[in-house]
Amino acid sequence: MVLSIGFTGGVCLAIGLFFGYKIDSYFLTEPWGIIAGMIVGLAAALVQTWKQLRESMEKFARENDRNKDKSTRM
């Protein structure tokens, strides 16, 4: 799970930086495209991390509830 979050964050940031670099080279606006790409990539990484953590916590809560139900039956 942690590896997945780190990989997703890195990919989001790399994609943002790549597109920022391409925008800079096309419009000749160095370093503003890279800065904007980094900000957008970081925002995307934070959103994806939040989604993955929320999904993980929901799964943990479901498993915890299931285990509680099993222990009360015995």
N, C-alpha and C positions, 0 to 999 in steps of 0.2 A: 504494500500500500504506500509506504513512504517513498519507495523508488518510483512508483507511478506518479506521485505528486511532484517530485523533483524533476522527472523527465518532462512532464506536461508543462511545468513552469518554464523550464529551459527552452522547450520548443516554442512556446508562445513568445517568449522574449526574443529568441533568434528570428522568428518570422517578422516580428515588429521591427527589429533592427535591419533586416534584409530589405524590407519594403521602404524603410526610412532612407537607407543608402541609395536605393534605386530612385527615389523621389529627389534626393539631393543631386544625383548625377544627371537627372533629366532637367530639373529646373535650376541647377547651379545655385543651390541655397544652403551650402554647407554652413554649419552643422545642424541646422534647424530640422531637417528631415529625419536625421538620426535621433535627435532628441525627442521629436514627436513620435517616431516609431518605437523608441524605448518606453515612452510613457504609455502608449497604446498596448504594447506587448506586456508591460508590467500589469496594467489593468486587466488584460485578458488572463494573465497567469493567476492573479488574485481571484478572479471570478471562478476560474476552473478549480483552483485549490479549495475555495469555499464549497463548491458543488460536490467535490469528491469527499471532503470532510463531513459534510452534512449527510451524504449517502452512507458513509461509513458509520456514523453515529446512529443513524436510523437502523442499520443492519445490526449493530451491537445491541441496541435497545430491544429489537425483536427477538434476538437470540437470548438475551437476558430474561425477557418475559417468558419465553418458552421453557427455559431452564427452571424458572421459579415454579411454573405450573407442574413440571415433572416432579420437583422436590416436594411439593405440597400433597401430591397424590400418594406418596409412599408413606 
